């Protein structure tokens, strides 16, 4: 346990950031699973809606959570999967 006031504050800040990052990560994974299920089921309309939502969430994640090129690669792969339906 930290004794210095600033170190105690950093521990709290890191805990908040970790919780936020975990929420974002799990939300992205859940959305990706929903999209993949729609693609597997062959439901193009639902898959299209899920792709748009997922793309928006990924673009927001590119501002500090994920690298922008990682986001671009993921979106590209999801779009290819959708177009191959």
N, C-alpha and C positions, 0 to 999 in steps of 0.2 A: 504494500500500500504506500502511496506517495505521501510525503510529508509537506512538500512545498505547495502553496496555494495554486500556482499556475499549472503544476503537474496534475493536481486533482481535477482542475478544470479540463485539462486536455483529455483525461480519462473519460470524463462525462461526454465531451464532444465526440471522441472516437466511438463511444458506445452508441450515440445517436446516429452517427454516419454509418456505422456498421449495420444498425437496424434498418436504416433507409435503403442501403444497398441490397440487403437481403430481401426486403419487400419488392424492390424493382426486379431483382434477379428471378424471384419466384413468380412474379406476375408475367414476366417475359416467357418463362418456361411454360406456364399454364396456357398462355395465349398461343404459343407455338404448338403445343399438344392439341389444342382445339382446332387449329388450322390443319394440322396433319390428319386429324380424324375426319374433318370435312373433305379433305382431298382423297383419303382412302375410301370414304363412303361414295365419292363421285358427285357430291353436291356442289356444283360450280358456283351457284349463287351464294350459298353460305360461306364457301371457301373464299370468294371474292370479298365479302364483307369482313371476314376474319383477317384477310391479308391487309386490307386497308387499315384496320384498327391496329394490327401488329406493326405495320410500317410506321404509323404515327408514333407508337410507343417506342419503337427502336430509334427513330429520329430524335426523340426527346432524350433517349438514353445516350445519344452520341455527344451530348453536352455535359461531359464530366464523368459519366458512368462507364461508357465503353468508348473505344477508339473509333473514330469516324470511318476508317477503312474496314474495320471489323463489322460495323453496322451495314456498310454498303455491300459487303460480301454476303452477309446473312440475307439482306433484302433481295439481292440478286438471285440467290439460291432458292428462296421461297417463291419468287416470281417465276423462275424457270419451272419449278414444280407445279405451280398453278397453270402455267401456259401449256404444260404437257398433258393436262387433263383431257 
